[in-house]
Amino acid sequence: MDRSVIRGNLAGVICMIVWSLHFPLSVAILNTWDPLALAPVRMGLAGITVAMAGLLSGQAGAMLALARNSRFVLVSFVFGLSGLFFIIGQSRVDAVSAAVIVSSMPIFSALMGWLEGQERPGLKLMLAIGLTVAGGVLTSTVSAQGSGVAGSLSGILFTLAGVIAYVWYTRQLVVAFVDTPDMSKVAVSMLVSVIPCSVILAFFAAAGTTIEADFSLATLGLIVTMAGMSVGLSSVLWLWTGRVVGVTVAAMHHNMVPFYVIVMAALGGAIVTGQHMAGAVLVISGAVLAQLRSRNRKIGMTQPVAPGRENPEAK
């Protein structure tokens, strides 16, 4: 692997470790916040945080151009809806089913790449995807057992829709807007995504649904931390990873999240089992296999961006 690919994979590792912080923070916040209320607040604060960093980096022009781009606005709306689909789906499906569906992200990315003419899913890529999905499922199921939540068809469909929408959003930003700085894309897409989230929140509030929100300093501190780090920073690293190593390989990195979460839990006394370790090995093996050098690959899959195409703002 050349240096850009190594840096891209390192960004993917850091991205997923930072994103893993989202889970314990969410557990604490959702004790006093309704998910529908948290979604626009979380995305809005994350968008503002990244936008401020972008302004300091001289990206005001790039952000303004994206805000005026109708295609980018549409993609951002889909991004907002993907988050809502996840929230609805996770409230209606058991944790094991949700983990299995999320672990299928590389499959949907490869399928989209094939339909777009960006990827040619050969035997090596299919084997790599199989390894990472198996590793993600293996690690997720041992972490998610005993959730006590009954699964449902609607929950599975909503969760599946969330995964597909998020993968499509990522591919659009990585492929169609490859020359735009990552921070600008993240900032504008998050701020625009607040609109559909807020509209749906207003609809349920108008319908008489009780929306719980806790504005104590302690809880707001957790929300700001989650928005700035586990949402904002991880999203910038996520696009950087997808741009350099391809969205399909970036999605393979995502299957390490359950392992990172259980390692963090281990610091508080949880046990890391052999099943967790085996799952991590499968995911890493798949990601490495997918990136073994082959010729004539295109951006958006397992192809590193040509030298000079990386955005220094994303580093």
Residue frames relative to the residue before (quaternion, step in Angstrom):
aa qw qx qy qz dx dy dz
M 1.0000 0.0000 0.0000 0.0000 0.00 0.00 0.00
D 0.3948 -0.6950 0.5351 0.2735 3.59 -1.04 0.75
R 0.7329 -0.4643 0.2731 0.4155 3.55 -1.29 0.23
S 0.6313 0.5429 -0.3474 0.4313 3.59 0.99 -0.75
V 0.6556 0.4989 -0.3112 0.4737 3.57 1.02 -0.78
I 0.6242 0.5275 -0.3368 0.4676 3.58 1.02 -0.77
R 0.6636 0.4904 -0.3026 0.4770 3.58 0.95 -0.89
G 0.6334 0.5385 -0.3306 0.4467 3.58 1.03 -0.77
N 0.6775 0.4742 -0.2897 0.4819 3.58 0.96 -0.84
L 0.6170 0.5276 -0.3462 0.4702 3.57 1.07 -0.69
A 0.6237 0.5232 -0.3311 0.4772 3.58 1.05 -0.78
G 0.6388 0.5336 -0.3235 0.4501 3.58 1.05 -0.76
V 0.6425 0.5152 -0.3200 0.4683 3.57 1.00 -0.82
I 0.6773 0.4795 -0.2929 0.4750 3.58 0.87 -0.99
C 0.6091 0.5696 -0.3402 0.4345 3.57 1.02 -0.83
M 0.7332 0.4336 -0.2519 0.4594 3.57 0.75 -1.01
I 0.5967 0.5337 -0.3694 0.4718 3.60 1.12 -0.52
V 0.6623 0.4886 -0.2975 0.4839 3.58 0.95 -0.91
W 0.6535 0.5132 -0.3132 0.4599 3.58 0.97 -0.87
S 0.5965 0.5856 -0.3595 0.4148 3.59 1.08 -0.67
L 0.5765 0.5872 -0.3774 0.4247 3.60 1.16 -0.52
H 0.5335 0.6560 -0.3900 0.3646 3.55 1.22 -0.51
F 0.6652 0.5527 -0.3142 0.3916 3.58 0.96 -0.85
P 0.7048 0.4105 -0.3011 0.4941 3.66 0.71 -0.84
L 0.6218 0.5317 -0.3505 0.4558 3.61 1.07 -0.65
S 0.6533 0.5205 -0.3120 0.4526 3.58 0.97 -0.85
V 0.6191 0.5520 -0.3457 0.4387 3.57 0.98 -0.83
A 0.6847 0.4798 -0.2805 0.4715 3.56 0.95 -0.92
I 0.6942 0.4880 -0.2851 0.4457 3.60 0.87 -0.93
L 0.6986 0.4948 -0.2866 0.4301 3.59 0.89 -0.90
N 0.4691 0.6424 -0.4615 0.3928 3.58 1.24 0.06
T 0.8064 0.2087 -0.0909 0.5459 3.57 1.12 -0.65
W 0.6974 0.4071 -0.2711 0.5238 3.60 1.27 0.15
D 0.4126 -0.6660 0.5629 0.2634 3.54 -1.07 0.78
P 0.5532 -0.6376 0.4146 0.3399 3.64 -0.88 0.85
L 0.6388 0.5346 -0.3330 0.4418 3.59 1.00 -0.75
A 0.6678 0.4703 -0.2966 0.4949 3.58 1.11 -0.64
L 0.6595 0.5328 -0.3114 0.4293 3.56 1.02 -0.78
A 0.5951 0.6227 -0.3629 0.3556 3.60 0.99 -0.82
P 0.7408 0.3873 -0.2703 0.4775 3.68 0.61 -0.93
V 0.6219 0.5376 -0.3498 0.4494 3.60 1.07 -0.68
R 0.6607 0.5140 -0.3006 0.4572 3.56 0.91 -0.93
M 0.6980 0.4651 -0.2759 0.4694 3.57 0.86 -0.98
G 0.6464 0.5326 -0.3204 0.4427 3.58 1.01 -0.81
L 0.6796 0.4766 -0.2918 0.4753 3.59 0.89 -0.91
A 0.6383 0.5133 -0.3297 0.4694 3.58 1.00 -0.78
G 0.6549 0.5205 -0.3093 0.4523 3.57 0.96 -0.87
I 0.6507 0.5103 -0.3100 0.4691 3.57 0.99 -0.87
T 0.6450 0.5348 -0.3199 0.4423 3.58 0.95 -0.88
V 0.6983 0.4512 -0.2695 0.4860 3.57 0.86 -0.98
A 0.6226 0.5459 -0.3415 0.4447 3.60 1.04 -0.75
M 0.6321 0.5235 -0.3340 0.4635 3.59 1.00 -0.77
A 0.6456 0.4995 -0.3153 0.4841 3.58 1.01 -0.82
G 0.6473 0.5255 -0.3135 0.4545 3.57 1.03 -0.79
L 0.6378 0.5215 -0.3238 0.4651 3.57 1.02 -0.79
L 0.6561 0.5045 -0.3058 0.4707 3.56 1.01 -0.83
S 0.6881 0.4564 -0.2684 0.4962 3.59 1.21 -0.52
G 0.5495 -0.6500 0.3794 0.3628 3.58 1.27 0.16
Q 0.4772 0.6953 -0.4173 0.3388 3.61 1.14 0.59
A 0.2676 0.7923 -0.5137 0.1916 3.62 1.18 0.38
G 0.6589 0.5210 -0.3083 0.4466 3.58 0.94 -0.88
A 0.6595 0.5083 -0.3065 0.4613 3.57 0.96 -0.88
M 0.6643 0.5009 -0.3074 0.4619 3.58 0.96 -0.83
L 0.6435 0.5180 -0.3214 0.4629 3.58 1.00 -0.80
A 0.6415 0.5259 -0.3196 0.4580 3.58 1.00 -0.82
L 0.6532 0.5065 -0.3127 0.4680 3.59 0.98 -0.81
A 0.6479 0.5293 -0.3190 0.4453 3.59 0.97 -0.85
R 0.6978 0.4444 -0.2620 0.4969 3.59 1.18 -0.54
N 0.5816 0.5921 -0.3649 0.4219 3.58 1.28 -0.19
S 0.3838 -0.7640 0.4700 0.2195 3.60 -0.40 1.22
R 0.6311 0.5256 -0.3443 0.4549 3.59 1.03 -0.70
F 0.6615 0.5006 -0.3113 0.4636 3.57 0.95 -0.85
V 0.6236 0.5348 -0.3375 0.4596 3.59 1.02 -0.75
L 0.6379 0.5214 -0.3209 0.4673 3.59 1.00 -0.83
V 0.6465 0.5117 -0.3131 0.4714 3.58 0.94 -0.92
S 0.6564 0.5158 -0.3060 0.4576 3.60 0.99 -0.82
F 0.6110 0.5346 -0.3471 0.4696 3.59 1.08 -0.68
V 0.6405 0.5092 -0.3216 0.4765 3.58 1.00 -0.83
F 0.6074 0.5513 -0.3413 0.4590 3.58 1.07 -0.75
G 0.6628 0.5004 -0.3065 0.4651 3.59 0.91 -0.88
L 0.6632 0.5023 -0.3029 0.4650 3.55 0.97 -0.85
S 0.6000 0.5678 -0.3703 0.4247 3.59 1.04 -0.69
G 0.6503 0.5169 -0.3168 0.4577 3.58 1.00 -0.80
L 0.6584 0.4953 -0.3075 0.4761 3.57 1.00 -0.78
F 0.6145 0.5420 -0.3469 0.4564 3.58 1.03 -0.75
F 0.6340 0.5286 -0.3257 0.4610 3.58 1.01 -0.84
I 0.6613 0.5199 -0.3123 0.4415 3.57 0.87 -0.96
I 0.6778 0.4802 -0.2883 0.4763 3.56 0.91 -0.97
G 0.6780 0.5126 -0.2980 0.4343 3.56 0.88 -0.95
Q 0.6840 0.4950 -0.2931 0.4486 3.58 0.91 -0.92
S 0.6419 0.5076 -0.3331 0.4683 3.59 1.18 -0.41
R 0.7521 0.3848 -0.1983 0.4969 3.58 1.24 -0.31
V 0.7309 0.3650 -0.2289 0.5292 3.60 1.22 -0.02
D 0.5446 -0.6126 0.4541 0.3492 3.55 -1.16 0.56
A 0.6526 -0.5680 0.3471 0.3620 3.53 -1.18 0.65
V 0.6223 0.5458 -0.3528 0.4363 3.61 1.03 -0.70
S 0.6637 0.4956 -0.3058 0.4694 3.59 0.90 -0.90
A 0.6378 0.5245 -0.3243 0.4615 3.57 0.98 -0.84
A 0.6592 0.5159 -0.3100 0.4507 3.59 0.95 -0.89
V 0.6482 0.5166 -0.3148 0.4625 3.58 0.99 -0.82
I 0.6583 0.5113 -0.3095 0.4576 3.58 0.95 -0.89
V 0.6684 0.4924 -0.3017 0.4688 3.59 0.89 -0.91
S 0.6311 0.5469 -0.3303 0.4400 3.59 1.07 -0.71
S 0.6297 0.5539 -0.3300 0.4332 3.59 1.23 -0.34
M 0.3228 0.7852 -0.4831 0.2142 3.63 1.23 0.09
P 0.6605 0.5034 -0.3445 0.4378 3.67 0.82 -0.80
I 0.6110 0.5569 -0.3554 0.4360 3.60 1.07 -0.68
F 0.6900 0.4699 -0.2862 0.4703 3.57 0.86 -0.94
S 0.6267 0.5302 -0.3431 0.4565 3.59 1.04 -0.71
A 0.6678 0.4933 -0.3005 0.4694 3.59 0.92 -0.90
L 0.6423 0.5203 -0.3219 0.4615 3.59 1.02 -0.79
M 0.6544 0.4943 -0.3120 0.4796 3.59 0.95 -0.84
G 0.6414 0.5297 -0.3228 0.4514 3.57 0.98 -0.82
W 0.6449 0.5136 -0.3117 0.4724 3.56 1.05 -0.77
L 0.6707 0.4948 -0.2929 0.4686 3.59 0.94 -0.90
E 0.6899 0.4639 -0.2663 0.4877 3.58 1.13 -0.68
G 0.4703 -0.6758 0.4401 0.3584 3.57 1.26 -0.22
Q 0.5044 0.6664 -0.4071 0.3685 3.58 1.27 0.33
E 0.7895 0.2125 -0.1043 0.5662 3.58 1.14 -0.54
R 0.1753 -0.7348 0.6443 0.1189 3.49 -1.24 0.57
P 0.2198 -0.8372 0.4848 0.1254 3.59 0.12 1.31
G 0.0721 -0.8173 0.5717 -0.0004 3.56 -0.06 1.30
L 0.7586 -0.3862 0.2717 0.4489 3.54 -1.34 -0.01
K 0.6507 0.5314 -0.3255 0.4340 3.59 0.95 -0.86
L 0.6756 0.4814 -0.2963 0.4733 3.59 0.91 -0.91
M 0.6487 0.5188 -0.3262 0.4513 3.58 0.96 -0.81
L 0.6437 0.5045 -0.3171 0.4802 3.58 1.04 -0.80
A 0.6389 0.5289 -0.3218 0.4566 3.59 1.00 -0.83
I 0.6534 0.5008 -0.3096 0.4758 3.58 0.96 -0.88
G 0.6369 0.5405 -0.3253 0.4432 3.56 0.98 -0.85
L 0.6529 0.5150 -0.3085 0.4619 3.57 0.99 -0.86
T 0.7041 0.4682 -0.2843 0.4519 3.60 0.85 -0.95
V 0.6345 0.5106 -0.3366 0.4727 3.59 1.01 -0.75
A 0.6473 0.5107 -0.3204 0.4664 3.59 0.94 -0.88
G 0.6636 0.5033 -0.3063 0.4611 3.58 0.97 -0.84
G 0.6512 0.5147 -0.3144 0.4606 3.57 1.00 -0.82
V 0.6599 0.4979 -0.2999 0.4762 3.56 0.97 -0.88
L 0.6485 0.5371 -0.3151 0.4378 3.58 0.93 -0.94
T 0.7044 0.4481 -0.2632 0.4835 3.57 0.90 -0.92
S 0.6693 0.5279 -0.3030 0.4261 3.57 0.94 -0.91
T 0.6870 0.5146 -0.3086 0.4099 3.56 0.83 -0.95
V 0.6677 0.4788 -0.3191 0.4724 3.58 0.96 -0.73
S 0.6623 0.4908 -0.3059 0.4763 3.61 1.17 -0.54
A 0.7551 0.4438 -0.2029 0.4377 3.56 1.07 -0.75
Q 0.4638 0.7024 -0.4509 0.2970 3.60 1.16 -0.21
G 0.7897 0.3191 -0.2412 0.4653 3.51 -1.18 0.68
S 0.3167 0.7720 -0.5010 0.2296 3.59 1.16 0.48
G 0.3258 -0.7861 0.4751 0.2241 3.54 1.15 -0.57
V 0.5696 0.5786 -0.3878 0.4363 3.60 1.26 0.18
A 0.3697 -0.7376 0.5212 0.2184 3.55 -0.74 1.03
G 0.4009 -0.7259 0.5064 0.2364 3.55 -0.92 0.87
S 0.0740 -0.7807 0.6187 0.0487 3.57 -1.26 0.35
L 0.6215 -0.5517 0.4033 0.3830 3.54 -1.22 0.50
S 0.6505 0.5146 -0.3255 0.4540 3.59 0.94 -0.84
G 0.6341 0.5306 -0.3293 0.4560 3.60 1.03 -0.75
I 0.6465 0.5109 -0.3123 0.4727 3.56 0.99 -0.86
L 0.6771 0.5003 -0.2971 0.4505 3.58 0.91 -0.91
F 0.6529 0.5029 -0.3187 0.4682 3.60 0.97 -0.81
T 0.6589 0.5014 -0.3099 0.4673 3.59 0.95 -0.88
L 0.6372 0.5243 -0.3121 0.4709 3.55 1.01 -0.84
A 0.6457 0.5132 -0.3151 0.4695 3.59 0.98 -0.85
G 0.6341 0.5369 -0.3260 0.4511 3.58 1.03 -0.77
V 0.6548 0.5084 -0.3052 0.4685 3.58 0.96 -0.88
I 0.6793 0.4949 -0.2939 0.4552 3.58 0.83 -1.00
A 0.6621 0.5070 -0.3073 0.4584 3.59 0.93 -0.91
Y 0.6699 0.5020 -0.3060 0.4533 3.58 0.96 -0.84
V 0.6444 0.5041 -0.3227 0.4759 3.60 0.98 -0.79
W 0.6438 0.5179 -0.3210 0.4630 3.59 0.97 -0.84
Y 0.6311 0.5330 -0.3172 0.4658 3.58 0.99 -0.89
T 0.6733 0.4991 -0.3006 0.4552 3.58 0.86 -0.94
R 0.6663 0.5001 -0.3086 0.4590 3.58 0.87 -0.91
Q 0.6302 0.5348 -0.3392 0.4493 3.58 0.99 -0.76
L 0.6962 0.4732 -0.2781 0.4626 3.58 0.87 -0.94
V 0.6824 0.4867 -0.2893 0.4623 3.58 1.02 -0.78
V 0.7617 0.3856 -0.2029 0.4795 3.60 0.87 -0.93
A 0.7595 0.4051 -0.2257 0.4562 3.59 0.68 -1.10
F 0.7817 0.2461 -0.1354 0.5567 3.60 1.13 -0.57
V 0.1224 0.8586 -0.4892 0.0923 3.54 1.08 0.80
D 0.7216 0.4508 -0.2597 0.4567 3.61 1.03 -0.67
T 0.5743 0.5756 -0.3818 0.4394 3.59 1.28 0.07
P 0.5517 -0.6296 0.4213 0.3488 3.64 -0.88 0.86
D 0.5708 -0.6396 0.4037 0.3195 3.57 -0.97 0.91
M 0.6458 0.5271 -0.3326 0.4409 3.59 0.94 -0.83
S 0.6339 0.5248 -0.3335 0.4599 3.59 1.00 -0.75
K 0.6623 0.5088 -0.3102 0.4541 3.57 0.92 -0.89
V 0.6671 0.4976 -0.3025 0.4646 3.57 0.92 -0.88
A 0.6688 0.5219 -0.3080 0.4307 3.58 0.83 -1.00
V 0.7251 0.4387 -0.2606 0.4625 3.58 0.72 -1.04
S 0.6576 0.5124 -0.3305 0.4424 3.61 0.90 -0.84
M 0.6585 0.5018 -0.3141 0.4646 3.59 1.01 -0.75
L 0.6647 0.4957 -0.3110 0.4644 3.59 0.93 -0.84
V 0.6586 0.4918 -0.3107 0.4773 3.59 1.00 -0.78
S 0.6407 0.5503 -0.3283 0.4230 3.60 1.03 -0.79
V 0.5214 0.6320 -0.4127 0.3979 3.58 1.24 -0.34
I 0.5966 0.6083 -0.3601 0.3801 3.60 1.08 -0.72
P 0.7230 0.4020 -0.2857 0.4838 3.68 0.62 -0.94
C 0.6148 0.5441 -0.3528 0.4489 3.60 1.06 -0.70
S 0.6814 0.4897 -0.2846 0.4636 3.58 0.95 -0.88
V 0.6233 0.5430 -0.3380 0.4498 3.58 1.03 -0.77
I 0.6798 0.4748 -0.2902 0.4778 3.57 0.92 -0.91
L 0.6121 0.5379 -0.3410 0.4688 3.60 1.06 -0.74
A 0.6644 0.5016 -0.2989 0.4666 3.58 0.93 -0.92
F 0.6234 0.5489 -0.3394 0.4415 3.59 1.03 -0.75
F 0.7000 0.4552 -0.2756 0.4762 3.57 0.85 -0.95
A 0.6245 0.5276 -0.3413 0.4639 3.58 1.05 -0.71
A 0.6666 0.4965 -0.2990 0.4688 3.59 0.97 -0.85
A 0.6570 0.5097 -0.3050 0.4643 3.56 1.17 -0.60
G 0.6162 -0.5909 0.3311 0.4018 3.58 1.28 0.05
T 0.4250 0.6990 -0.4728 0.3274 3.58 1.25 0.18
T 0.4048 -0.7055 0.5268 0.2469 3.57 -0.93 0.90
I 0.1176 -0.7989 0.5894 0.0240 3.57 -0.65 1.15
E 0.1910 -0.8123 0.5457 0.0766 3.56 -0.43 1.24
A 0.1070 0.7787 -0.6113 0.0916 3.59 -0.98 0.88
D 0.1899 -0.7879 0.5821 0.0660 3.54 -0.86 1.05
F 0.1312 -0.8285 0.5430 0.0396 3.59 -0.56 1.17
S 0.2809 0.7511 -0.5447 0.2454 3.58 1.07 0.65
L 0.6390 -0.5589 0.3689 0.3784 3.58 -1.15 0.60
A 0.6353 0.5420 -0.3348 0.4365 3.59 0.99 -0.81
T 0.6984 0.4605 -0.2730 0.4750 3.57 0.87 -0.96
L 0.6370 0.5205 -0.3298 0.4632 3.59 0.97 -0.79
G 0.6097 0.5500 -0.3446 0.4549 3.57 1.10 -0.68
L 0.6497 0.5081 -0.3089 0.4737 3.57 1.02 -0.81
I 0.6529 0.5197 -0.3115 0.4545 3.57 1.00 -0.86
V 0.6508 0.5078 -0.3132 0.4696 3.59 0.95 -0.87
T 0.6433 0.5166 -0.3183 0.4669 3.59 0.98 -0.84
M 0.6696 0.4958 -0.2969 0.4666 3.56 0.91 -0.93
A 0.6800 0.4996 -0.2989 0.4457 3.58 0.89 -0.93
G 0.7239 0.4648 -0.2585 0.4395 3.57 0.82 -0.98
M 0.7825 0.3389 -0.1719 0.4932 3.56 0.90 -0.92
S 0.8006 0.3427 -0.1962 0.4507 3.57 0.34 -1.25
V 0.7125 0.3741 -0.2661 0.5307 3.62 1.19 -0.31
G 0.7435 0.4327 -0.2428 0.4484 3.59 0.62 -1.12
L 0.7243 0.4334 -0.2495 0.4747 3.58 0.62 -1.14
S 0.6719 0.5003 -0.3148 0.4463 3.60 0.86 -0.90
S 0.6328 0.5371 -0.3407 0.4415 3.62 1.05 -0.68
V 0.6317 0.5127 -0.3314 0.4778 3.59 1.03 -0.75
L 0.6699 0.4844 -0.2931 0.4803 3.59 0.94 -0.88
W 0.6078 0.5665 -0.3401 0.4404 3.58 1.10 -0.74
L 0.6884 0.4574 -0.2881 0.4836 3.60 0.88 -0.89
W 0.6096 0.5397 -0.3511 0.4623 3.58 1.05 -0.71
T 0.6569 0.5046 -0.3113 0.4657 3.58 0.89 -0.91
G 0.6806 0.4975 -0.2919 0.4518 3.57 0.86 -0.97
R 0.6557 0.5189 -0.3080 0.4539 3.58 1.04 -0.76
V 0.7350 0.4352 -0.2357 0.4635 3.59 0.95 -0.85
V 0.8122 0.2329 -0.1188 0.5216 3.62 0.79 -0.95
G 0.5918 -0.5685 0.3748 0.4313 3.59 1.24 -0.21
V 0.5824 -0.6226 0.4030 0.3329 3.55 -1.07 0.79
T 0.6343 0.5452 -0.3436 0.4271 3.59 0.97 -0.78
V 0.6748 0.4589 -0.2952 0.4970 3.60 0.95 -0.82
A 0.6062 0.5428 -0.3552 0.4602 3.59 1.04 -0.71
A 0.6458 0.5137 -0.3144 0.4692 3.58 1.02 -0.79
M 0.5915 0.5512 -0.3646 0.4620 3.58 1.15 -0.56
H 0.6092 0.5423 -0.3441 0.4653 3.58 1.04 -0.76
H 0.6062 0.5906 -0.3536 0.3983 3.57 1.03 -0.77
N 0.6453 0.5433 -0.3264 0.4265 3.58 1.09 -0.62
M 0.5602 0.5708 -0.3981 0.4494 3.58 1.29 0.07
V 0.4605 0.7215 -0.4328 0.2830 3.60 1.23 -0.36
P 0.6566 0.5010 -0.3509 0.4413 3.68 0.78 -0.83
F 0.6352 0.5247 -0.3327 0.4589 3.59 1.05 -0.73
Y 0.6561 0.5029 -0.3172 0.4648 3.59 0.92 -0.87
V 0.6361 0.5387 -0.3272 0.4452 3.57 1.01 -0.82
I 0.6976 0.4581 -0.2870 0.4703 3.58 0.87 -0.91
V 0.5929 0.5418 -0.3719 0.4654 3.62 1.13 -0.54
M 0.6392 0.5064 -0.3229 0.4803 3.59 1.00 -0.80
A 0.6480 0.5109 -0.3139 0.4697 3.56 1.02 -0.82
A 0.5970 0.5792 -0.3545 0.4272 3.57 1.15 -0.68
L 0.5951 0.5668 -0.3627 0.4394 3.56 1.13 -0.60
G 0.7140 0.4027 -0.2424 0.5189 3.54 1.27 -0.44
G 0.7382 -0.4353 0.2199 0.4660 3.55 1.26 0.30
A 0.5027 0.6412 -0.4420 0.3752 3.63 1.22 -0.11
I 0.4377 -0.7052 0.5046 0.2375 3.56 -1.25 0.50
V 0.2602 -0.7260 0.6159 0.1607 3.57 -0.96 0.94
T 0.2090 -0.8242 0.5197 0.0831 3.57 -0.49 1.22
G 0.6793 -0.4584 0.3790 0.4299 3.52 -1.35 0.09
Q 0.6063 0.5571 -0.3531 0.4443 3.58 1.12 -0.62
H 0.6169 0.5263 -0.3423 0.4745 3.58 1.05 -0.72
M 0.6790 0.4960 -0.2929 0.4551 3.57 0.87 -0.97
A 0.6477 0.5180 -0.3203 0.4578 3.58 0.97 -0.86
G 0.6423 0.5226 -0.3197 0.4605 3.57 1.00 -0.81
A 0.6488 0.5169 -0.3157 0.4607 3.58 0.96 -0.85
V 0.6446 0.5217 -0.3206 0.4577 3.59 0.97 -0.85
L 0.6450 0.5222 -0.3210 0.4564 3.60 0.98 -0.83
V 0.6585 0.5099 -0.3096 0.4589 3.58 0.93 -0.91
I 0.6704 0.4935 -0.2977 0.4673 3.59 0.87 -0.96
S 0.6412 0.5269 -0.3254 0.4532 3.59 0.97 -0.86
G 0.6638 0.5068 -0.3066 0.4565 3.58 0.94 -0.87
A 0.6621 0.5082 -0.3104 0.4550 3.59 0.92 -0.88
V 0.6557 0.4964 -0.3114 0.4762 3.59 1.00 -0.81
L 0.6484 0.5292 -0.3187 0.4449 3.59 0.91 -0.91
A 0.6618 0.5256 -0.3092 0.4361 3.58 0.95 -0.88
Q 0.7465 0.4109 -0.2145 0.4774 3.57 1.12 -0.59
L 0.3572 0.7077 -0.5225 0.3140 3.58 1.21 0.27
R 0.5873 -0.6570 0.3464 0.3216 3.54 -0.77 1.09
S 0.1401 0.7389 -0.6531 0.0885 3.52 -0.97 0.98
R 0.5201 -0.6830 0.4327 0.2752 3.57 -1.13 0.62
N 0.8581 0.2364 -0.1432 0.4327 3.53 -1.42 0.36
R 0.3515 0.7017 -0.5409 0.3024 3.55 0.86 0.91
K 0.3453 -0.7544 0.5274 0.1831 3.57 -1.14 0.60
I 0.6378 -0.5281 0.4013 0.3916 3.51 -1.30 0.45
G 0.6901 0.4584 -0.3509 0.4364 3.56 -1.11 0.70
M 0.7367 0.3149 -0.2342 0.5507 3.57 1.25 -0.14
T 0.7823 -0.2654 0.2037 0.5255 3.60 -0.47 -1.14
Q 0.4689 0.6898 -0.4199 0.3578 3.56 1.21 0.52
P 0.3599 -0.7078 0.5543 0.2496 3.61 -0.79 0.92
V 0.5385 -0.6140 0.4649 0.3420 3.57 -1.11 0.68
A 0.5745 -0.6091 0.4195 0.3507 3.55 -1.02 0.75
P 0.6335 -0.5461 0.3717 0.4028 3.58 -1.05 0.64
G 0.7708 0.3170 -0.2597 0.4878 3.51 -0.96 0.95
R 0.6380 0.5435 -0.3373 0.4287 3.62 1.21 -0.27
E 0.5115 0.6357 -0.4367 0.3788 3.59 1.21 -0.19
N 0.3701 -0.7069 0.5563 0.2321 3.56 -1.13 0.67
P 0.3709 -0.7527 0.4884 0.2394 3.61 -0.45 1.07
E 0.5773 0.6016 -0.3849 0.3960 3.58 1.17 -0.49
A 0.6529 0.5393 -0.3177 0.4265 3.56 1.15 -0.54
K 0.5867 0.6044 -0.3703 0.3916 3.55 1.23 -0.26
